[in-house]
Structure formats: structure tokens, C-alpha cells
């Protein structure tokens, strides 16, 4: 029993280390005047839309809204994935 607890602690510790590393990984994609930058945790770091796509006074609001919606969608997927993973781990008695 003690060994299992120790192993679980080590797994949690490694998971936190991995999470820290993922926070510092960034990928930037651009196409036709739209650029999005996402970190390894799937959080949108930045979003830029060329002003030719919209009125300049609404550009920042559109970018902010898209960034927020994308981040919320990813968070919801992460929650559902975590629940599935938790159920899977229960089946292994972990």
C-alpha cells in the first residue's frame, strides 16, 4: 500500500513538471492575415486578425472574443478528457 502511495505521489510530481514544461511551449500558425499562438496547454496566448477582415474599431473585440471562445472550448474538452481518464484509472484500481 505504501509503495502505491509513493508511486502516485511520484506520478503527480511528474505530471506537474510536465504541465510546467507545456506552459512554455508555443506554436504560432498564420494564414491569410490571421495569426494564432497557442501554448502546450492549448491556451490561446494571442490572436491577430488583419484589419482587412473587419472594421478597425471592432477588430480588437473580435480577436478577444475568438480567443476567449477558443480557450473555453479547449477547457471544456480538457474537463471531459480528464473525466474519461479518471474513469479509466478507476478501472485499473489506481
N, CA, C and O atoms as a GROMACS GRO file, in nm:
protein
  376
    1UNK      N    1   0.083  -0.120   0.000
    1UNK     CA    2   0.000   0.000   0.000
    1UNK      C    3   0.087   0.126   0.000
    1UNK      O    4   0.061   0.221  -0.073
    2UNK      N    5   0.191   0.125   0.083
    2UNK     CA    6   0.280   0.240   0.090
    2UNK      C    7   0.348   0.265  -0.044
    2UNK      O    8   0.364   0.380  -0.085
    3UNK      N    9   0.388   0.158  -0.110
    3UNK     CA   10   0.453   0.172  -0.241
    3UNK      C   11   0.360   0.234  -0.343
    3UNK      O   12   0.403   0.315  -0.425
    4UNK      N   13   0.231   0.197  -0.339
    4UNK     CA   14   0.134   0.256  -0.432
    4UNK      C   15   0.118   0.405  -0.407
    4UNK      O   16   0.109   0.483  -0.501
    5UNK      N   17   0.114   0.444  -0.281
    5UNK     CA   18   0.102   0.585  -0.247
    5UNK      C   19   0.225   0.662  -0.293
    5UNK      O   20   0.215   0.773  -0.345
    6UNK      N   21   0.341   0.602  -0.274
    6UNK     CA   22   0.464   0.664  -0.317
    6UNK      C   23   0.467   0.680  -0.469
    6UNK      O   24   0.508   0.784  -0.521
    7UNK      N   25   0.421   0.576  -0.541
    7UNK     CA   26   0.416   0.582  -0.686
    7UNK      C   27   0.318   0.689  -0.734
    7UNK      O   28   0.345   0.761  -0.830
    8UNK      N   29   0.204   0.700  -0.667
    8UNK     CA   30   0.105   0.802  -0.704
    8UNK      C   31   0.163   0.942  -0.681
    8UNK      O   32   0.143   1.032  -0.763
    9UNK      N   33   0.234   0.960  -0.570
    9UNK     CA   34   0.297   1.089  -0.543
    9UNK      C   35   0.398   1.123  -0.652
    9UNK      O   36   0.401   1.236  -0.700
   10UNK      N   37   0.478   1.027  -0.691
   10UNK     CA   38   0.577   1.048  -0.796
   10UNK      C   39   0.510   1.082  -0.929
   10UNK      O   40   0.556   1.168  -1.004
   11UNK      N   41   0.400   1.013  -0.959
   11UNK     CA   42   0.325   1.042  -1.082
   11UNK      C   43   0.270   1.185  -1.080
   11UNK      O   44   0.278   1.256  -1.181
   12UNK      N   45   0.216   1.226  -0.967
   12UNK     CA   46   0.164   1.363  -0.955
   12UNK      C   47   0.276   1.464  -0.972
   12UNK      O   48   0.259   1.567  -1.038
   13UNK      N   49   0.389   1.436  -0.913
   13UNK     CA   50   0.504   1.525  -0.922
   13UNK      C   51   0.550   1.539  -1.068
   13UNK      O   52   0.577   1.649  -1.115
   14UNK      N   53   0.558   1.427  -1.138
   14UNK     CA   54   0.598   1.428  -1.278
   14UNK      C   55   0.493   1.501  -1.364
   14UNK      O   56   0.528   1.573  -1.458
   15UNK      N   57   0.366   1.480  -1.332
   15UNK     CA   58   0.259   1.547  -1.407
   15UNK      C   59   0.270   1.699  -1.394
   15UNK      O   60   0.250   1.771  -1.491
   16UNK      N   61   0.303   1.747  -1.274
   16UNK     CA   62   0.320   1.891  -1.253
   16UNK      C   63   0.441   1.944  -1.330
   16UNK      O   64   0.437   2.054  -1.385
   17UNK      N   65   0.547   1.865  -1.334
   17UNK     CA   66   0.665   1.905  -1.410
   17UNK      C   67   0.632   1.916  -1.558
   17UNK      O   68   0.673   2.010  -1.625
   18UNK      N   69   0.559   1.818  -1.608
   18UNK     CA   70   0.519   1.819  -1.749
   18UNK      C   71   0.431   1.939  -1.778
   18UNK      O   72   0.446   2.004  -1.882
   19UNK      N   73   0.338   1.969  -1.687
   19UNK     CA   74   0.250   2.083  -1.707
   19UNK      C   75   0.329   2.213  -1.715
   19UNK      O   76   0.299   2.299  -1.799
   20UNK      N   77   0.428   2.228  -1.630
   20UNK     CA   78   0.512   2.349  -1.634
   20UNK      C   79   0.583   2.360  -1.769
   20UNK      O   80   0.592   2.469  -1.826
   21UNK      N   81   0.634   2.248  -1.819
   21UNK     CA   82   0.702   2.249  -1.949
   21UNK      C   83   0.604   2.285  -2.060
   21UNK      O   84   0.638   2.361  -2.151
   22UNK      N   85   0.483   2.230  -2.053
   22UNK     CA   86   0.384   2.257  -2.157
   22UNK      C   87   0.342   2.404  -2.161
   22UNK      O   88   0.311   2.458  -2.267
   23UNK      N   89   0.341   2.468  -2.044
   23UNK     CA   90   0.306   2.610  -2.038
   23UNK      C   91   0.403   2.695  -2.118
   23UNK      O   92   0.367   2.804  -2.165
   24UNK      N   93   0.525   2.646  -2.135
   24UNK     CA   94   0.629   2.723  -2.203
   24UNK      C   95   0.653   2.680  -2.348
   24UNK      O   96   0.747   2.727  -2.411
   25UNK      N   97   0.570   2.593  -2.398
   25UNK     CA   98   0.578   2.554  -2.539
   25UNK      C   99   0.475   2.638  -2.614
   25UNK      O  100   0.358   2.644  -2.574
   26UNK      N  101   0.517   2.702  -2.721
   26UNK     CA  102   0.426   2.784  -2.800
   26UNK      C  103   0.433   2.744  -2.947
   26UNK      O  104   0.539   2.715  -3.001
   27UNK      N  105   0.316   2.745  -3.009
   27UNK     CA  106   0.306   2.721  -3.152
   27UNK      C  107   0.227   2.837  -3.210
   27UNK      O  108   0.124   2.876  -3.157
   28UNK      N  109   0.278   2.890  -3.320
   28UNK     CA  110   0.211   3.002  -3.388
   28UNK      C  111   0.180   2.960  -3.531
   28UNK      O  112   0.268   2.912  -3.603
   29UNK      N  113   0.056   2.976  -3.570
   29UNK     CA  114   0.012   2.945  -3.706
   29UNK      C  115  -0.046   3.071  -3.770
   29UNK      O  116  -0.117   3.147  -3.705
   30UNK      N  117  -0.014   3.091  -3.896
   30UNK     CA  118  -0.065   3.207  -3.970
   30UNK      C  119  -0.114   3.162  -4.106
   30UNK      O  120  -0.057   3.072  -4.168
   31UNK      N  121  -0.220   3.228  -4.151
   31UNK     CA  122  -0.270   3.204  -4.285
   31UNK      C  123  -0.359   3.320  -4.325
   31UNK      O  124  -0.451   3.358  -4.252
   32UNK      N  125  -0.333   3.376  -4.439
   32UNK     CA  126  -0.418   3.482  -4.495
   32UNK      C  127  -0.448   3.596  -4.398
   32UNK      O  128  -0.562   3.642  -4.390
   33UNK      N  129  -0.347   3.641  -4.326
   33UNK     CA  130  -0.366   3.757  -4.239
   33UNK      C  131  -0.422   3.726  -4.102
   33UNK      O  132  -0.451   3.819  -4.026
   34UNK      N  133  -0.436   3.599  -4.067
   34UNK     CA  134  -0.484   3.561  -3.934
   34UNK      C  135  -0.373   3.480  -3.868
   34UNK      O  136  -0.321   3.385  -3.927
   35UNK      N  137  -0.339   3.518  -3.744
   35UNK     CA  138  -0.233   3.450  -3.669
   35UNK      C  139  -0.286   3.412  -3.532
   35UNK      O  140  -0.350   3.492  -3.464
   36UNK      N  141  -0.259   3.288  -3.493
   36UNK     CA  142  -0.298   3.241  -3.360
   36UNK      C  143  -0.176   3.176  -3.295
   36UNK      O  144  -0.101   3.103  -3.359
   37UNK      N  145  -0.158   3.206  -3.166
   37UNK     CA  146  -0.047   3.150  -3.090
   37UNK      C  147  -0.107   3.076  -2.970
   37UNK      O  148  -0.182   3.133  -2.891
   38UNK      N  149  -0.072   2.946  -2.958
   38UNK     CA  150  -0.129   2.860  -2.855
   38UNK      C  151  -0.015   2.795  -2.776
   38UNK      O  152   0.088   2.760  -2.834
   39UNK      N  153  -0.034   2.781  -2.644
   39UNK     CA  154   0.071   2.713  -2.567
   39UNK      C  155   0.042   2.564  -2.558
   39UNK      O  156  -0.060   2.516  -2.606
   40UNK      N  157   0.133   2.490  -2.495
   40UNK     CA  158   0.122   2.345  -2.486
   40UNK      C  159   0.006   2.296  -2.403
   40UNK      O  160  -0.026   2.177  -2.406
   41UNK      N  161  -0.058   2.386  -2.331
   41UNK     CA  162  -0.179   2.350  -2.255
   41UNK      C  163  -0.305   2.387  -2.332
   41UNK      O  164  -0.415   2.386  -2.276
   42UNK      N  165  -0.288   2.420  -2.460
   42UNK     CA  166  -0.398   2.454  -2.550
   42UNK      C  167  -0.464   2.587  -2.516
   42UNK      O  168  -0.577   2.612  -2.556
   43UNK      N  169  -0.394   2.671  -2.443
   43UNK     CA  170  -0.446   2.804  -2.410
   43UNK      C  171  -0.400   2.902  -2.518
   43UNK      O  172  -0.283   2.906  -2.554
   44UNK      N  173  -0.494   2.980  -2.568
   44UNK     CA  174  -0.462   3.079  -2.670
   44UNK      C  175  -0.385   3.192  -2.605
   44UNK      O  176  -0.435   3.260  -2.515
   45UNK      N  177  -0.263   3.212  -2.650
   45UNK     CA  178  -0.180   3.319  -2.599
   45UNK      C  179  -0.210   3.450  -2.671
   45UNK      O  180  -0.219   3.556  -2.610
   46UNK      N  181  -0.226   3.440  -2.804
   46UNK     CA  182  -0.261   3.560  -2.881
   46UNK      C  183  -0.334   3.522  -3.009
   46UNK      O  184  -0.321   3.411  -3.060
   47UNK      N  185  -0.410   3.617  -3.056
   47UNK     CA  186  -0.486   3.603  -3.180
   47UNK      C  187  -0.482   3.737  -3.249
   47UNK      O  188  -0.512   3.840  -3.189
   48UNK      N  189  -0.446   3.736  -3.377
   48UNK     CA  190  -0.439   3.861  -3.452
   48UNK      C  191  -0.509   3.842  -3.586
   48UNK      O  192  -0.478   3.749  -3.660
   49UNK      N  193  -0.603   3.930  -3.616
   49UNK     CA  194  -0.677   3.927  -3.742
   49UNK      C  195  -0.646   4.053  -3.818
   49UNK      O  196  -0.661   4.164  -3.766
   50UNK      N  197  -0.603   4.038  -3.942
   50UNK     CA  198  -0.572   4.153  -4.026
   50UNK      C  199  -0.696   4.242  -4.036
   50UNK      O  200  -0.808   4.193  -4.048
   51UNK      N  201  -0.673   4.372  -4.029
   51UNK     CA  202  -0.785   4.467  -4.028
   51UNK      C  203  -0.866   4.464  -4.158
   51UNK      O  204  -0.976   4.518  -4.162
   52UNK      N  205  -0.814   4.405  -4.262
   52UNK     CA  206  -0.891   4.397  -4.386
   52UNK      C  207  -1.013   4.306  -4.372
   52UNK      O  208  -1.104   4.311  -4.455
   53UNK      N  209  -1.016   4.224  -4.268
   53UNK     CA  210  -1.129   4.134  -4.245
   53UNK      C  211  -1.245   4.199  -4.170
   53UNK      O  212  -1.356   4.147  -4.170
   54UNK      N  213  -1.219   4.312  -4.107
   54UNK     CA  214  -1.325   4.374  -4.028
   54UNK      C  215  -1.297   4.522  -4.008
   54UNK      O  216  -1.187   4.572  -4.035
   55UNK      N  217  -1.398   4.590  -3.960
   55UNK     CA  218  -1.382   4.732  -3.929
   55UNK      C  219  -1.281   4.746  -3.816
   55UNK      O  220  -1.286   4.671  -3.719
   56UNK      N  221  -1.190   4.839  -3.828
   56UNK     CA  222  -1.081   4.856  -3.734
   56UNK      C  223  -1.130   4.871  -3.589
   56UNK      O  224  -1.069   4.817  -3.497
   57UNK      N  225  -1.240   4.943  -3.569
   57UNK     CA  226  -1.289   4.965  -3.433
   57UNK      C  227  -1.345   4.838  -3.369
   57UNK      O  228  -1.360   4.832  -3.247
   58UNK      N  229  -1.376   4.736  -3.448
   58UNK     CA  230  -1.430   4.611  -3.394
   58UNK      C  231  -1.325   4.499  -3.393
   58UNK      O  232  -1.351   4.391  -3.341
   59UNK      N  233  -1.210   4.523  -3.449
   59UNK     CA  234  -1.106   4.422  -3.463
   59UNK      C  235  -1.063   4.364  -3.327
   59UNK      O  236  -1.060   4.242  -3.311
   60UNK      N  237  -1.029   4.450  -3.231
   60UNK     CA  238  -0.983   4.403  -3.101
   60UNK      C  239  -1.091   4.324  -3.029
   60UNK      O  240  -1.062   4.223  -2.965
   61UNK      N  241  -1.215   4.368  -3.039
   61UNK     CA  242  -1.325   4.297  -2.974
   61UNK      C  243  -1.341   4.158  -3.036
   61UNK      O  244  -1.362   4.060  -2.964
   62UNK      N  245  -1.332   4.149  -3.168
   62UNK     CA  246  -1.344   4.020  -3.236
   62UNK      C  247  -1.230   3.927  -3.196
   62UNK      O  248  -1.253   3.810  -3.167
   63UNK      N  249  -1.108   3.978  -3.194
   63UNK     CA  250  -0.992   3.897  -3.154
   63UNK      C  251  -1.008   3.847  -3.011
   63UNK      O  252  -0.982   3.730  -2.983
   64UNK      N  253  -1.050   3.934  -2.922
   64UNK     CA  254  -1.068   3.898  -2.783
   64UNK      C  255  -1.177   3.791  -2.767
   64UNK      O  256  -1.160   3.695  -2.691
   65UNK      N  257  -1.286   3.809  -2.837
   65UNK     CA  258  -1.397   3.713  -2.828
   65UNK      C  259  -1.356   3.576  -2.883
   65UNK      O  260  -1.387   3.474  -2.823
   66UNK      N  261  -1.288   3.573  -2.996
   66UNK     CA  262  -1.244   3.447  -3.054
   66UNK      C  263  -1.144   3.376  -2.962
   66UNK      O  264  -1.150   3.255  -2.945
   67UNK      N  265  -1.054   3.453  -2.904
   67UNK     CA  266  -0.955   3.397  -2.810
   67UNK      C  267  -1.027   3.336  -2.690
   67UNK      O  268  -0.995   3.224  -2.649
   68UNK      N  269  -1.123   3.408  -2.635
   68UNK     CA  270  -1.199   3.361  -2.519
   68UNK      C  271  -1.277   3.234  -2.553
   68UNK      O  272  -1.274   3.137  -2.477
   69UNK      N  273  -1.347   3.234  -2.666
   69UNK     CA  274  -1.428   3.118  -2.704
   69UNK      C  275  -1.342   2.995  -2.731
   69UNK      O  276  -1.378   2.884  -2.691
   70UNK      N  277  -1.230   3.014  -2.798
   70UNK     CA  278  -1.142   2.901  -2.824
   70UNK      C  279  -1.089   2.843  -2.694
   70UNK      O  280  -1.087   2.721  -2.676
   71UNK      N  281  -1.046   2.929  -2.603
   71UNK     CA  282  -0.993   2.885  -2.475
   71UNK      C  283  -1.100   2.811  -2.395
   71UNK      O  284  -1.071   2.707  -2.336
   72UNK      N  285  -1.222   2.862  -2.392
   72UNK     CA  286  -1.330   2.796  -2.320
   72UNK      C  287  -1.363   2.660  -2.380
   72UNK      O  288  -1.388   2.564  -2.307
   73UNK      N  289  -1.361   2.650  -2.511
   73UNK     CA  290  -1.388   2.523  -2.577
   73UNK      C  291  -1.281   2.420  -2.542
   73UNK      O  292  -1.312   2.304  -2.513
   74UNK      N  293  -1.156   2.462  -2.544
   74UNK     CA  294  -1.046   2.372  -2.511
   74UNK      C  295  -1.057   2.329  -2.364
   74UNK      O  296  -1.033   2.212  -2.333
   75UNK      N  297  -1.090   2.420  -2.275
   75UNK     CA  298  -1.104   2.386  -2.134
   75UNK      C  299  -1.214   2.283  -2.113
   75UNK      O  300  -1.200   2.192  -2.031
   76UNK      N  301  -1.322   2.296  -2.186
   76UNK     CA  302  -1.432   2.201  -2.175
   76UNK      C  303  -1.388   2.063  -2.224
   76UNK      O  304  -1.422   1.961  -2.163
   77UNK      N  305  -1.314   2.059  -2.332
   77UNK     CA  306  -1.263   1.932  -2.383
   77UNK      C  307  -1.168   1.871  -2.281
   77UNK      O  308  -1.170   1.750  -2.258
   78UNK      N  309  -1.084   1.953  -2.219
   78UNK     CA  310  -0.991   1.902  -2.118
   78UNK      C  311  -1.066   1.844  -1.999
   78UNK      O  312  -1.025   1.739  -1.947
   79UNK      N  313  -1.174   1.908  -1.955
   79UNK     CA  314  -1.254   1.856  -1.844
   79UNK      C  315  -1.312   1.720  -1.878
   79UNK      O  316  -1.305   1.626  -1.799
   80UNK      N  317  -1.368   1.710  -1.998
   80UNK     CA  318  -1.429   1.583  -2.039
   80UNK      C  319  -1.322   1.475  -2.054
   80UNK      O  320  -1.345   1.359  -2.017
   81UNK      N  321  -1.207   1.512  -2.106
   81UNK     CA  322  -1.097   1.416  -2.120
   81UNK      C  323  -1.048   1.370  -1.983
   81UNK      O  324  -1.019   1.252  -1.963
   82UNK      N  325  -1.040   1.462  -1.889
   82UNK     CA  326  -0.996   1.429  -1.754
   82UNK      C  327  -1.094   1.332  -1.688
   82UNK      O  328  -1.053   1.238  -1.619
   83UNK      N  329  -1.222   1.354  -1.709
   83UNK     CA  330  -1.323   1.264  -1.652
   83UNK      C  331  -1.310   1.124  -1.712
   83UNK      O  332  -1.321   1.024  -1.641
   84UNK      N  333  -1.287   1.118  -1.842
   84UNK     CA  334  -1.270   0.988  -1.907
   84UNK      C  335  -1.144   0.920  -1.854
   84UNK      O  336  -1.146   0.799  -1.828
   85UNK      N  337  -1.037   0.995  -1.838
   85UNK     CA  338  -0.912   0.939  -1.786
   85UNK      C  339  -0.930   0.890  -1.644
   85UNK      O  340  -0.878   0.785  -1.606
   86UNK      N  341  -1.004   0.966  -1.564
   86UNK     CA  342  -1.030   0.928  -1.426
   86UNK      C  343  -1.106   0.796  -1.421
   86UNK      O  344  -1.074   0.708  -1.341
   87UNK      N  345  -1.206   0.782  -1.505
   87UNK     CA  346  -1.283   0.658  -1.511
   87UNK      C  347  -1.194   0.541  -1.553
   87UNK      O  348  -1.206   0.430  -1.501
   88UNK      N  349  -1.106   0.568  -1.646
   88UNK     CA  350  -1.014   0.463  -1.693
   88UNK      C  351  -0.920   0.421  -1.581
   88UNK      O  352  -0.895   0.302  -1.562
   89UNK      N  353  -0.867   0.518  -1.507
   89UNK     CA  354  -0.778   0.486  -1.395
   89UNK      C  355  -0.849   0.406  -1.287
   89UNK      O  356  -0.790   0.318  -1.224
   90UNK      N  357  -0.977   0.437  -1.264
   90UNK     CA  358  -1.054   0.362  -1.165
   90UNK      C  359  -1.062   0.215  -1.204
   90UNK      O  360  -1.060   0.127  -1.119
   91UNK      N  361  -1.073   0.190  -1.332
   91UNK     CA  362  -1.083   0.052  -1.378
   91UNK      C  363  -0.954  -0.025  -1.352
   91UNK      O  364  -0.955  -0.148  -1.349
   92UNK      N  365  -0.843   0.047  -1.335
   92UNK     CA  366  -0.714  -0.016  -1.303
   92UNK      C  367  -0.688  -0.014  -1.152
   92UNK      O  368  -0.580  -0.053  -1.107
   93UNK      N  369  -0.787   0.031  -1.074
   93UNK     CA  370  -0.774   0.041  -0.929
   93UNK      C  371  -0.659   0.132  -0.885
   93UNK      O  372  -0.588   0.101  -0.789
   94UNK      N  373  -0.642   0.242  -0.955
   94UNK     CA  374  -0.536   0.337  -0.918
   94UNK      C  375  -0.594   0.454  -0.843
   94UNK      O  376  -0.521   0.545  -0.803
   0.00000   0.00000   0.00000
